[in-house]
């Protein structure tokens, strides 16, 4: 078999520049050709090794090519296991459903039905909003400023950023946006506003079918909703017969230190969307968890050709069995999270005046208060020094620390030190970096 080797040593346009759409983004921020990855490290074509603080934007919670999952995938393929199955009943699907029920749902007292959607988070959100509207007979949805829920029409309507909404504004369905309780603009009484809108028959806002939120806004800048807010929101939705939908696509599957991000509040949403890490191996998969009383779908009413990705079922089940059979994995996540929190406070917040916040292994360094230093410049300097860390926030002013949950403490510490070194270099000479 002929192997194509790309020449990245010349200044001539690459095959990506000449052949791929201008919409590409991550490849612009991290301009290398990657060939392999293992655990918490990616390897470029030139042999450069990069510590991964991106983890596929939260998809690779178990790292790159985890052996316990890879072995089961290889064995399944070796025995000619079904790969494509629409929504047929298959042994791979049964294995996932059983693992999810016994290892995740039942231990938490949850009895959700599982809907398999087309394998992207945005379609899971589309399905959740669709079934909420069907179940309530209402059309309006309440979402929050700073939220990101996808870029297909229904989920895009609930996404806050105008950048993603351009070109589809006139076609977006009805959504009422209210400020998130915490944001760059300060704290806000979101519940007080929502109560006023719901209690006033002349508020001009239709009673919603659902309230949709991330309990931790990832792309919005890693803003963590307070526990009392989540608890009172659950009560408010109950009082008005509104379905509560939690988008756990990035914050779920252990990212915050519990399997679901809402567990810390002791609440049970009516619907939960999961994608990214639920696939176990970086394989595309998306599901909606639905309280049984709202599972009112008619057969095929929401479908998709690839809603039965059998390899994702195999990988997801293997990951659940290996990492979630006891509490050892959760304890490891929390230990690493404590290390990150302590490091950010001591080595970044205090010396540089940056804002730090987050939960679990979803942490942020906010450079709004650091004069002359932009997050994009820090990210690029980190990349040059062997660390991949992305930016987020309203104006990309935040560095998002999102390593695999399996990251070694050695590489976790090394990556954090690389971040400190980049900040030290740039705060000492911010003008030269901007000129570069």
ZAFI-213632 format. One record per residue: residue in three letters; z, y, x of N, C-alpha, C in turn. Coordinates in steps of 0.02 Angstrom, whole numbers, plus 50000, padded with zeros to 5 digits. Last residue first. Layout:
BEGIN
ALAZYXZYXZYX...
***
This chain:
BEGIN
UNK508085199950236507725193750251507415190850189UNK508795209950175508155211650204507745205450218UNK509925202750140509515205550086508815207350113UNK510395200050268510195194550225509745196950169UNK510705212750316510185208950349509945203050306UNK511745216350228511125220050227510565216050259UNK512875208250251512495207350189511815210850189UNK513715202650361513085206050370512645205450308UNK514905197250318514905200950382514265205050391UNK514545190650206514975196550197515015200550262UNK513795180350267513465185350226513885191550212UNK514715172650340514135175550372513845181250332UNK515615169050237515845172750296515265176250331UNK514805161550152515105167850128515335172150187UNK514535150850238513985155050212514255161750188UNK515815145450256515435147950314514875152650292UNK516105141350126516515146650158516135149650216UNK515145131250113515145136950067515535142750097UNK515585122350209514925125450216514865131550172UNK516775118550150516795122450212516125125850225UNK516275111050043516665117150030516705121550092UNK515685100550115515285104950074515635111450059UNK516815094750174516285097550217515845102350177UNK517525090350062517815095450106517285098750150UNK516585080950016516825086349972517115091950014UNK516465072350122515895076650106516085082250057UNK517785066950117517515069750179516945074550163UNK517935061849991518335067650008518085070950072UNK516365058049913516895056449960517305062749976UNK515975058249740515925061449805516505059349850UNK515935053649612516085048649664516055051649734UNK515455063649538516165062149531516395057149583UNK514355074449629514485068049596515235066849591UNK514775092149607514605086249647514635079849605UNK514615106449572514515100949525514325094549564UNK514915122749568515085116949610515105110849564UNK513905136449556514195130949517514295124849562UNK514085153349582513915146949615514275141449577UNK513465167049489513975161949498513695155949535UNK512505175549450513015178349494513545173249514UNK511405175049365511435170549423511935173149475UNK511735182849259511285185649309511275181549373UNK512515173849183512055178549151511525181149199UNK512565157749268512845163949242512305168549215UNK512185149949428512175150149355512475156749333UNK511515140849568511805146749537511765146149461UNK511925125649662511505130149622511895136149596UNK511885118349820512325120949767511925126149729UNK511745107849951511385109949891511885111949838UNK511865109950124512235109250061511795111750004UNK511335112950253511435106050231511845105050169UNK511045125850288511575122450326511765115550298UNK510135129950196509925129950266510415126150310UNK510975129650084510435124850090510205124250162UNK511795140750112512085134050109511545128650118UNK510835150650099511155149650164511485142750166UNK510555149249962510035148050011510325146850081UNK511795152649906511505146049893510975144449945UNK511885165849949512375160949973512105153849964UNK510835171349878510815171549951511305166549981UNK511265169449748510655166149770510605166049846UNK512385177649741512475170449739511855166849764UNK512475191349854512205188249794512265180749798UNK513455204349911513305197249920513075194149854UNK513865217349888513325216149934513125208949945UNK515565214049848515025218849857514495216449907UNK516155203449736516045203449809515455207949825UNK516295201449600516735206249634516665206449709UNK515365191549570515295198249540515705203449578UNK515375178549610515315183549662515225190649635UNK516285164849569515965170649539515965176449589UNK516185148449579516355154049623515945160049598UNK516775134849479516345140649489516635145349540UNK516665117349437517015123149462516525128749478UNK516965102949391516495107849364516805114649378UNK517865092449403517375093749456516785097749429UNK519135100749313518885094549341518425095949400UNK518615117249282519035111649262518725105349289UNK518665134949325518345128549309518855123449288UNK518545148049448518775145149385518435138449375UNK518655162949544518575155649543518865153049477UNK517935177549608518265174249553518145166849557UNK518255183749774517815180749724518235177949667UNK518915188949883518965192549819518505189849766UNK518975182350004518355185849987518395189949923UNK520285176650019519975180250074519375184650053UNK520575171649882521005176449918520645180049974UNK519475163349847519725168649802520105173949841UNK519325154849965518785159049939519045164749896UNK520425147850007519915149350057519355153950031UNK521325146249899521565148149966521015150950010UNK520525142949786521025148249783521205150849853UNK519745132449834519425138549810519915144349807UNK520735122849865520305125649917520005132249895UNK521265119949738521695122749791521275126049845UNK520115114649676520465120449648520895123949701UNK519835103449758519355108949751519705115349727UNK520985095649739520795097749807520325103849803UNK520925093249603521495097049630521325099749700UNK519775085449600519785091949566520355096249592UNK520225074049667519705078149698519675085149666UNK521135069649570521355070949639520855075549674UNK520305067549461520815072749457521085074549526UNK519515056849505519205063249487519725068849489UNK520495046949520520125049349579519795056149564UNK520875045049387521375047549436521035050249498UNK519685039949336519935046349312520445049249361UNK519655027549404519125032549414519355039449393UNK520785020949353520735022449424520225027949437UNK520985016349225521065023549236520985025549310UNK519675004649181520375006449189520405013849206UNK518335004449154518734998749131519474999849138UNK517435013849199517865015649144518285009949117UNK516565009449299516975015349312517495016749258UNK515944997449256516204998049324516705003749331UNK515584999249122516004993549141516314994549209UNK514795010849131515415010849091515875005149112UNK513755006149213514185011649236514835011849197UNK513194996249130513474994449196513944999849221UNK512745004149024513254999049013513584997049078UNK511785011949091512355015149058512915010149047UNK510855002349134511215006349182511845009449152UNK510404997249010510694992749061511124996749110UNK509905008948950510435005148918510795000648969UNK508895012149040509465016649033510045013149000UNK508035001649015508345002149081508945006849080UNK507635004448882508054998548897508384998848966UNK507555016848779507435016048851507905010448877UNK507175020848642507425014348662507295012848734UNK506555032548621507265032448605507575025648621UNK505215035448644505625033048700506375033248685UNK504665039948523504385034048556504855031148608UNK505745044348390505445046048454505235039748490UNK506515051948243506325046348286506025048848352UNK507265053648095507245056948160507095051548211UNK506975044547996506945051747980506975056148042UNK507045030748006506505034148040506465041548028UNK507955029047857507615025647913507035029647941UNK508985043547832508545038347805508155035247863UNK510655047947881509945047447895509605042147852UNK511985050247872511615049747809510865049347819UNK513325050347937512745046547958512315045047897UNK514495055747898513935060347904513295056847929UNK515425045747898515285048947833514695053847836UNK515555042148035515185037947988515005041347923UNK515165054848153515665051948109515305048148053UNK514105051448287514145054148220514725050848182UNK513395055648438513945052048407514095055348340UNK511785054448499512235058448457512765053748430UNK511065053048664511335050348602511715055648564UNK509855049648788510225054648749510455051348684UNK509145047048947509475044248889509845049848853UNK508335043049099508365047249038508655043648978UNK509385039349239508845037349194508905041249128UNK510415041249322509895046349323509315044549279UNK511255031349291510895030549354510375036149364UNK511905033949167512215029749218511895029749286UNK511655040849051511155035949074511365031949134UNK512615050449041512715044449000512225038949021UNK512275061749115512635056249149512725050049107UNK511135067149004511265067549076511625061349101UNK512015066948850511405065248886511595065348960UNK512735068748690512805066548759512105065148787UNK513545077448560512915075948594513055074148667UNK514475073548418514495074848490513815073048519UNK515215078648264514635076148301514705078048374UNK516485082148233516115078148184515495075048216UNK517785080548359517195083748329516875079148277UNK519445080148365518895075448355518325079148323UNK520655085748489520255086548428519715081148425UNK521445087848602521675083248550521295083748485UNK521055095048710521275098848651521525094348595UNK520605086048801521185090048820521465093948761UNK519425081048746520035077048741520665081148756UNK518235087448765518675090048712519335086248707UNK517475080848858517785087148878518285089648828UNK517725063348877517465068948837517835075348857UNK518415057448987517725055548970517395061048930UNK519155069549098519215064749043518505063049022UNK518715077849196519315073949210519505069249154UNK517515083649170518105088049166518755084349180UNK516605072749184516535078749225517155083149225UNK516615061549101517095061949156517085068449195UNK515635063549002515595057749047516015058549109UNK515225081448985515495074948965515455069649020UNK514595093149018515315092749031515625085949014UNK513255091648979513425092649049514165091449064UNK513405087648844512855085048885512985085948959UNK514185089948736514505087448796513995084848846UNK514325100048610513795098448657514145096548723UNK515065096648460515195098048531514615095548572UNK515155103048301514725099348346514885101448418UNK515925102248148516025104448217515625099948263UNK515415107347988515425102148039515505105248108UNK516435114547865515915115647915515965110247968UNK517405116747766516915111447758516315112247804UNK518395125847790517785128347758517245122947749UNK519395118747853519565122647795518945124847756UNK518735113347964518975108947911519105112747846UNK518505125048038517935121148013518155116547956UNK519845128148068519435132848028518825129147999UNK520235117348148520575118548084520155123048039UNK519385119248258519355113048220519665114048150UNK519855131648300519165131048276519085124748235UNK521125128248344521065132548285520355132448257UNK520755120448456521155117548402521095121648338UNK520055129548535519715123448511520095120448452UNK521065139148559520445141048525520095134848496UNK522015131748632522175134248564521555136348525UNK521225129148753521415123848707521605126448638UNK519855140148794520575138648791520725133248739UNK518365135148877518675137348814519415135548814UNK517815140849029518195135348997518535138048934UNK516275143849101516825146949063517155141449021UNK515125143249192515725139049196516325142649166UNK513985150549157514425152949210515065149149220UNK513055145149071513295151949057513765154749109UNK512905132149107512395136849129512615144049118UNK514225128049045513985126749113513495131949137UNK515625130748957514935133148962514705132449034UNK516535118648885516465122048950515735124248954UNK516265115248759516955117048773517025119948843UNK514875121748677515095118248736515835120148747UNK514575121048498514825124148560514885119148616UNK514195125048332513985121448392514265124948454UNK514625122648169514775126748227514625122448288UNK513595120548023513945118148083514115123948129UNK513125126947912513185119647909513625117147966UNK513925142647865513535138147909513625130747893UNK513595154547744514065149347765513685144147805UNK512705168847804512745162947761513245157947789UNK513235185047818513135178847855513215172947808UNK513595195947749512895195447767512725189247806UNK514835197947697514755198747769514035198647791UNK515265196647568514745201647581514645202847656UNK516295187847566515675185747534515105190647543UNK517285184647700516985190347665516325188247633UNK517635173347769518045175247712517735180847670UNK516715172247873516745166947823517125169147760UNK516945183747949516275182447923516285177247867UNK518285181947981518085187747942517395186547910UNK518235170448062518615170447998518385176147953UNK517485175548168517205170248126517565169848059UNK518385185048221517725187148196517445181848149UNK519435176548257519545182048210518895184448180UNK518805168448351519035165548288519165170948235UNK518575177348456518015174148422518215171348354UNK519165189248528519445185548472518875182648430UNK518895187948703518675190348638518985186048583UNK519025193348875519225189148819519015192248753UNK517545198948966518255198548951518395193948892UNK516245198049002516445204348970517185204348951UNK516045185249048516075190749098516305197349068UNK517205176448938516535177948964516595183449017UNK517955167648805518015170148873517305171148900UNK517515164648676518175167648685518325170248755UNK515845170748644516295165348667516975168448682UNK515235180248505515465179848575515915173848587UNK514025172048399514615176148408514855175448480UNK512505170248312512855169948376513465174548375UNK511815160648190512235166548200512615165748265UNK510195155048157510805153948196511165160648202UNK508775148448084509345152948074509955150648114UNK507445144548204507815143948141508455148048142UNK506105153748279506755150448287507135150248221UNK504915160548282504925153948250505605150548250UNK505005172148353504835172748282504895166048245UNK505275167948487505775171548447505625171248372UNK504535161748581504675157948520505135161648472UNK504395170448686503805166948664503905162948600UNK506015168548752505385172448751504805167948731UNK507125161048770506895161848701506225165548697UNK507545161448900507255155148875506925155948807UNK508015174648905507515172348954507155166048928UNK509055176348819508405178648797507845176248843UNK510295164148799509905168148845509215169948817UNK510935155548703511045162648703510535166748743UNK510355143348589510445145348658510465152948663UNK509965140548462510685140948475510855142948546UNK508605139848473508885144848428509625145848440UNK508485128648553508365135248583508635140848539UNK508635118548462509175119648510509095126448544UNK507405120248390508055120348357508625121848404UNK506365120148496506455125548448507155125848417UNK506965116548663506535115148605506765119448547UNK507885119148761507345123848753506815121648702UNK509725118848761509065116048768508525121048751UNK510915125448755510865119148719510185115948723UNK512095136248817511435133348831511415126448799UNK512975151548780512865144448774512165142448793UNK513115165148779513205161748843513075154248840UNK513775165648615513455169048670513605165548735UNK513725151248509514095156148548513665159248603UNK513335147948335513345146148406513655152048444UNK513215141948173513555146648217513555143848288UNK511845140148065512265137148116512585142748155UNK511165138247899511415142347954511845138148001UNK510895129047796510425129847851510715133647910UNK511625115847694511575122747718511115123047778UNK511895102847659511435106647617511375113947636UNK512655094547736512995100147701512545103747652UNK511785084947788512425082847760512755088247718UNK510715092347840510605087647785511255085847750UNK511375099347941511065103047886510925098447826UNK511745088648021512255093047994511985097047935UNK510505083648058510915079548013511485083647984UNK510075094648138509685092348080510115088448032UNK510985095248239510935100948193510565098948130UNK510745082748300511415084448275511375090048224UNK509405083748339509605078748289510285080448259UNK509475094148435509045094748376509275089948320UNK510305087848528510545093748492510135094848429UNK509425077848570510075075948540510365081848501UNK508445085648625508285082048564508915079448531UNK509085090948738508865095448685508715091848621UNK509295079748821509855082848786509635087348729UNK508175066148798508335072548829508875075848787UNK507455054248742507945054348796508005060948834UNK507615054348564507175054848623507615056848682UNK509175045948521508635050848510508145050348567UNK510215035148439509805035948499509225040548483UNK511815037048374511095038048361510745039048428UNK513215028048330512815030348387512085030948366UNK514715032348242514075028848245513675031948302UNK516435033148296515765036048289515215030748283UNK517805031348295517375026448262516675029048250UNK519155032548411518555035348382518115029848352UNK520275030248491520355030448419519755033348383UNK520075028248622520215035148602520265035848526UNK519725014948634520335017248668520535024348648UNK518465015348558519075012348531519715014548567UNK517575022448651517745024648584518405021848558UNK517595016048783517635023248773517895024948703UNK517575002148785517845005648843517945013148832UNK517024997448664517654994548690517974998648746UNK515865005548641516385004548590517055002448621UNK515135004548760515365011148736515935010348686UNK514904990648763515294993948817515555000648794UNK514134989048647514774985548653515204988848707UNK513024996948676513434998448618514114995148623UNK512514990148792512764997048795513224998648737UNK512194977548739512664978048794512944985048800UNK511224980948643511864977948621512384978548676UNK510204985248727510524989948682511204987348659UNK509894972948788510114978748829510464983848786UNK509484965048684510094963148719510354968948760UNK508944974748541508834971348605509504969648637UNK508104979848401508734977048425508594972948488UNK507004994148421507134987048408507834985048431UNK506555006948431507255005948412507384998748390UNK505585004448575505675008848517506415008448495UNK505634997448697505784993948636505834998148573UNK505234993348862505124998048807505224994448741UNK505734982348935505804989148961505724994348905UNK506544966648936506154971548898506264978548925UNK506604958249094506924961049035506484966149002UNK506184950049201505694952649152506034954849088UNK507094947649298507034942549245506574944849188UNK507034959049374506824952749404506704947349352UNK507624968549291506904968849303506644962249331UNK508954964049300508624964549235507864964649243UNK509194965449437509214958849407508864958849339UNK509104979449450508634975049486508614968149455UNK510184983449369509494985449353508984980849386UNK511254978149438511114975649371510404977549349UNK511174985449558511124978149559510954975349491UNK511394998649515510754996649542510664989049541UNK512754998249483512254999449430511564997049454UNK513394995949603513554991749546513054992449489UNK512795006249690512634999049697512814994949635UNK512035021149639512665017349644512525009849642UNK510995031449667510915024349679511575020549687UNK512035045349683511355042749689511375035249704UNK513425047149565513075047649629512375044849627UNK513925047449442514105041649482513745041549549UNK513355058849389514075058649395514305052849440UNK512035065149383512225059849431512975059749442UNK511885075949298511615069449277511905063749320UNK512205088549338512705084849300512475078049276UNK511065092449406511335096849354511825093149308UNK511005082649506510525082549451510755086749392UNK512045086949593512085080649555511625080549494UNK512485097649671512085098849611512095092849564UNK512975095649793513435098849746513065100849682UNK512665084649916512425086349849512995089149806UNK512195087450082512745085850036512565088649968UNK510735082150158511045087450119511615084650076UNK509885079250309510345076650258510705082550224UNK508235078150369508825082250357509235079350299UNK507065071050380507675067750402508305071850391UNK505965076450322506045077650394506685074650422UNK506145073650189505615070150225505675070950300UNK507945073250161507285076150159506785072150199UNK509145065450064508815065450129508115068250120UNK510755068549991510025068049984509725068650054UNK512335061449953511885064350003511155063249984UNK513265054049885513305061349878512845064949928UNK512345040049859513015042849849512985050249838UNK510805043449929511315038449921511985041849913UNK509045045649933509715048249919510185042449910UNK507415051349990507905046249973508585049549961UNK506555062349999506275055549999506775050149979UNK506075078949962506595073849967506295066949959UNK505535092750037505265086850005505765081250016UNK506265108749998506185102950042505835097550002UNK506885121749943506195120249965506165114850019UNK507715125449819507875120649872507215117849900UNK507145134449732507795136049760507965131549820UNK505965128049699505935134649731506595136249765UNK506385116749637506025115949700505925122549736UNK506945121749519507385119149572507025118449639UNK505695125949450506245130449469506665127749527UNK504055127149376504545123549417505085128349443UNK503085134449315503725134049281504255130449323UNK501855133649373502305138849399502995138549366UNK501395116249390501465122449353501965127249385UNK500595109249535501135109249486501195116149453UNK499585110749632499495106249576500005106649520UNK499905119949731499225119949704499155115849641UNK501255117549757501025124349741500335124449709UNK501225104049783501645106449728501425113549707UNK500445102749894500195099849833500595102249773UNK500635119049976500765111949967500445109449903UNK499685130550071499985128750007500065121250001UNK500135131350246499635130450194499975128550128UNK501005131750348501105136850297500585136350241UNK501655115450398501175120950399501335125950344UNK502545105450380502645109550439502155115450442UNK502405096050283502815101850265502915106550325UNK501285085250228501385089450287501765095750265UNK501715069950155501565077050145501725080950208UNK500995054550147501475058550185501265065850179UNK500805040950045500605047950054501155051550091UNK500435024750092500975029450077500735036550092UNK499565010950028499535017150066500085021850044UNK500004994050042500005000050000500005006250044
***
